[in-house]
Amino acid sequence: MKTIPVLCGLAAILLSSAEAGDTRIWTSRKGSTIEAEFLSLDGESATLLGPESKQLVLKVNDLSLADRQYLVEVGGADPKILITGELGEPEKQVRIDSKTFKSIKDKTLDFGTAKEGKFELMESEHFLLASAGKVRAQAVAETAERLWHGMAFQHMNFRRDWGDKKMLVILAEDRTAHAAVGSWYQEHLKSLGKDAIAVDVGMTWDKGAGTSINLSEEMTEEYNVFPTAMYYNITQPQLFKKAMAPFVIHTFAKSLLSKQLGGVSSFGAQGYFAVLTGHGYFKEMSLAGKSETQLIAVTETSKEFSEKKGFEDGTSWSRTLKGLVRKGKVKTELEPMFQWKTEDLTPERLVLIYSFACYMQSNPQRLNSFAAMVRRIESSNQIPATIEIARLFGFESVEALEADWTNFIKEGDFK
């Protein structure tokens, strides 16, 4: 039996004097922001105190889900405001002005002493992009900012936790620059006593198109960036020419969610791969309409490489999985799915992971539950037990959640 958690609230509320002096950044679906204090909530409207003590009255449904979470948790608003309105696509609806992206003329990002390891720099509001070659950093920056807005729109703590640092994104289209970064990174890992990881990096450096690398403390301080950077080995420049390209969406979606989750402890990691991978494919398919992402699996003993992907035609993913689930050839079971790693994937398993991410974000109520799950992982550093996930989504048992997920695939709006 499905239950919907209800919190106590008032139709009209005022913040306490301790809270009334707090200001925060409020965000609309189109990305406009204002720093203001919350004063009151009356029906479908929220009153804020903006700059120069001007009062602003905004429609609650025009505010981000993160803002509405704040109204419920801090302001005592009726939790029904979390499941009203349309989902929309904040990543597409936000207004991004690429003219605000700035090239940094007097500085480069250098890996080692060889001039081949120099990268030109450009910055957007939340990212620092380092590029070598002919790749268009502007298109990647726009995609990054759109995905950033999507996270800030849906997750209450995302903007606060991000702070004033930027995420470094390295775009290596030039082959000598790519080799220079690889050499630098292996030496950096060895200096940290991670010789085995350095060997693995050397073997896999040319295989994948996207990964993450750990920066030195000197780099993070000099450029005011996070310790982990996104790295693109660009051998197919056509995948990066336009904003909101499928593969770039996928990698940013996973990276930004991973940053918000904050990692997990070893005993609480089961399911982390499924949550991140599913989210990456969900955003890629929903925002770009197709998938261009293949995962690289490495056999631990033989170091052999294999590619993991969904069904050949990305447009048939939902139709094919629907048929397999109806025939009983694929089971919607959380516990086994949460144990899978890259090397365990088949097309059916990968698309099943994708379907669960679709399910979790398919309507306002489920999206709010997904946001609550992200908050739980963020605070506990572990993936909740499957029964806890079921309860977050309003079910009394895992079986009830799985039955609803199955029905979503068979009869729901699964695309």
N, C-alpha and C positions, 0 to 999 in steps of 0.2 A: 504494500500500500504506500502510495506517495504522500508525503507530507510537505507542507510549505512552511519553513520557519518564519515566525512573525515576531518582530521586536516591538516593544512598547514605544509609542510616540505621540506627539500632539500635532494637531492640525496647524497651529500657529505657535511658534516658540521664539524665545529670545536667548541669546547666549548669556552665560553667567559673566559677572564682572571680570573674573580671572581670564575668561576666554575672549571677551569682547575686544581686547586690545590686539589680538593676534591678526596679522594679515597673511594672506596666501595668494597665490596666483590662480585665478579662475580661468577656465578654458571653454571655448565654444567648439562645436563640431567642425567649424571651418578654420579653427586654429587661432582666432583672435583671443587675446589674453588681457587680463587686467589684474593688478595687485590691489586687493581690497579686503576689508573686514566684512564678516557676515553679521548682519543685524537681525533679520527675522525671516520667517517663512510663513506665507499666508496662501493656503490653497496651492495653486500651480505657479506661484511667483515667489522669488527670493529677493530680498532687499539687501544690497551691499553698500558699504560706505567706501567710496573710491577716493582718488586723489583730490586734494583741496576740499575734503569733507563733503563731496557731492554724493547724494544717494542715487543708486542705480537699481532699477527693478528689472529682473531678468526672468524669463520663463524657465522653469525647472527643466523641462524637456529639451531646452536648447543648451543646457550645461552638460559637460562631460560626465561619464559614469563615475569617474574619480571624484568630481565635485559632489555628485549626489551621494557617494559613499561617505564623504566628509559630512554632509548635512545630516545623514542618519547617525553616524558614529559620534560626532562631536556636538551636533546641534540638536539631536533627539528627534529628527524628522521621521515621519511615517515611512517605514521601509518599502512601502508600495512604490515610492518614486524610483526605486532601483529597477523595477521591472516594467516601467511604462515607456512609451515612445518606440521609435524604430531603431533597429540596430545601426543601419547606415554603414558607410565605409569611411571612417574618419581619415584614413590614409589617403584616400582619393579626394575627399572633400576639403582638406586643409589647403590653404593658399600659400604656396611656397614661391618666394621671389628670388630667383637665382641671381639677380643682380646684387643681392646682399652677400654672395659668396666672394671672398677676397683672396687674391693671390698674395703670398708673402714673398716679396721680392728680395729681401736682404738676408734670407736664411734658407738653409736646406736641411734635410734629415740625412745624416751620414751613417753608413754601416761600415765600420773599419776605416782604414786610411786610403784605400783605393778610390779613385774618383768615379769608378764604375758603380760604387755603392751610394751615390748621391741621388736624393729624391727631391723634386720640387714640391713646394707646399702650398696648399690652399685650405682655407678654413670656412666652415659654415657655423651656424649658431652652436651646434653641439658636437661637431666632428672636426678633426684635423686630418686632411687627406694628403698623403705623400705619394707622388706618382713619378714613374720613370718609363718613358716611351710615349706612344701616341694615344694612349687611353684617355677618354674624356672624364676627368675627375668631376666635372659639374653634374653629369648624369648620375653618377654614383652618390654624390652629395645630396642631390634631390631625393633619391630613393631612401637614403639614410634618414633624412629629416622627416620624410613622410612616415616611415616606420616608427621613428621616435615619437611622433605625434600620436600614432595609434596606441602605443604603450602608455603614454602620458594621459590619453583620453580614457583608458580603461582601468588603470591601476593607480590607486590613491597615493601611494608612496613613491611612485616612479620619479616624478619631477624632483621631489625633495631628496631622494637618495642619490640622484645623479649629481646634484650640486653644481659647482662651477667648472669642473674639469671637462675635457673633451675626450672622445674616444678616437684613437689613432686608427686610420684605415690606410693600409699600404697597397698600392696598385703597381705591380711589377709586370709591365708588358715587355720591357727591355730585358733580353736574356742575360746579359752580363750583370745587370743590376739584381736580377733574381738570384743568380749564382752567388753574388757578393753577400746578399742577405742570408742565404743558406749557410755560407761559411761562417759569417758572424754569429748566427744563431747557435750553430753547433759549438763554437768556442764559448759562447755565453753559457750554455748549458753545462759544459765541462767545468767552467769556473765555479758553478754552483754545486759541483759534485754529482751531476746527473749524467754520467757518462753513457749509461745504457740508453737513456732517452735521446742523447745526442746521436748515437749510432742509428736509432730508428728514424730520426729526422733526416739523416743523411740518405737513408734508403728510400724514404717516401717523399722527399722534397719536390721532386719533379712530377709526382704522380697526381696529386690533387690540385683542384683549381682554387679552393678556398680553405683556409685553416685559421688558427690563432697562434700568436707567438707571445712569449713573455718578454717584456722590455727590461732594460737595466734601470736601476734606480736613478742614474744620471739622466737618462732619457725622460723618465716620467717627471722629474723635477724641472728639467730645462724646458720642456714643451707643455707642462701642466696637463698631462694626459693620464688615463688610467693605466695600470700595470700591464694589462693584456690588450694587444692590438689585433685587429682583423687583418688578415693577409690574403691577397689575391695573386695567384700565379696565372697571369693572363696569357693563355695560349690561343684563346678564341676571342679576339677583340669584339666580334659582333655581339657577344653576350652582354657587353657593357656600353654599347653605343647610346642606347636610349634609357631614360629614366623608367623605373618600375619594370625592369627586365626580370623575368622569372627567377633565374638563379640568384641574382643579387637580392631580390626580395627574400628568398628562402634563407640565405645566410644571415642577413640582418635580422630577420624575425627570430631566428634561433639565438643569435648573439645577444640581442637586447633582452629577450626573455631570460636567458641564462644569467645575464648580469643582474636582473631584478631578483631572480631566485637566490642568487648569491652562492651557488654551489651547495652541495649536500655532503654530509658525513658519510663515511664508508658503510656504516650500518643502515643508513637511510637512503641509499642511492637507488634501490630497486624501483624502476619506473621512470627514473630521470631521463633516460634515453628515449623512452616512448613519448613522454610529454614534450620534450624539446623537438624531436624529429617530427612528430605529428603536427606541432605548431608551425614548424618551418614549411611543411608541405601544404598545410591549410592556408597559410597566408599567400604562398606562391600560387596556388590554384585559384583562390578566391579573388585575388587582386590582379593576377595576370591571365587567368583563364587556362593555363597549361603549366606543365612542369618540365624544366630542363635540367633538373638536379639528379645526379647519380651519386650514391654513397660509395666510398672505397673501403672495402674490408681487407684486413691484413691477417693472414693466418699466423698465429703467434710462433709456432715452431718452425715452419718452413719459410716464413716471410713472403708467401705468395699473395698476389693481389687479385681481387675480384670486384666487379662492379655490382652494386645493388640498386635496383630501380623498380618502379611500379609496372603496371601493364604497359605494353608498348605504346598504345594510343592513350595519351593522358585524358582525352575527352571521354573515354569509355570507362574510366576508373569506377565511377559510382554504379554504372549499369552492370559492369562485370561482377563487382563485389556483391551487388544486390542479388544477382542470380545465384552466386555461390552460397550466400547466406540462406536464401530461400530453399536451396537444395540440401542444406545441412553440411556442405563441404567446408565451410569456414564457420567457426564458432566465435561468438562475441564474448570472450572471457578475459577479464582484467588480469587475474593472477598470472597466467602464462604469458600474456602480452607484456607485462611489466618486467619479465625476466629476459626478454630478448635483447640481444646486442646486434651490432651491425652484421657480424658474420652469420647470424641466425636468420637473417631476412630472406624471404622469398617475395615475389611480387604480391602475392596474396596477403602476406603478413604486413608488408609495408603499407599497402592500401588500407588494411584494417586499422593500423595505427593512425593513418590519415583520417579515417572515418570517425574515430573517437574524438580527435581534435575538432572535427566539424561538428560533432554532436555537442561538445562542451561549449561551443560558441554559436549555436544555431538560433537562439532566441534570447531576448533580454534576461529572462530568469536564469537560463543556463549560463549565459555570459557572466552574470553577477556571481553565480556559484563558482565559475572558473576563476574569477578575480579573487574570491575568498580563498580558493585553494592555493593560488599563487601567494597570497598573504601568509597562509599557514606554512608553506614551504620556506618562505623568506624568514619567518620568525623562528622556525624550529630546525632549519638546516636538514630536513629530511622529507621525503615524499610520504604523505599520510598513508596509513594502511588502507586497503581497498574499502573496508567497511566505513572508515572515516570519510573517504571520498564519496561513497554512496550517501552518507548522511549530509554532507555538504551540498549535494544535489537534491536533497529532500526525500531520500528513500530510507526505508528501515532495514534494507538488506542489500548486499551486493547483487544478489540474483534479480532483485527488482530493478536496480540500475541497468544491469545487463539486458533485461527484457525490454526496457525502454529504449536503450541503444539499438537493440535488434529491430525494434519497430521503426525507429528513425531511419535505419538503412533500408528496410523493406518498403515502408509506406510514407516516410517523412520527406522533408525537403533536403535530401542528401544529394549533392551535386558533385 
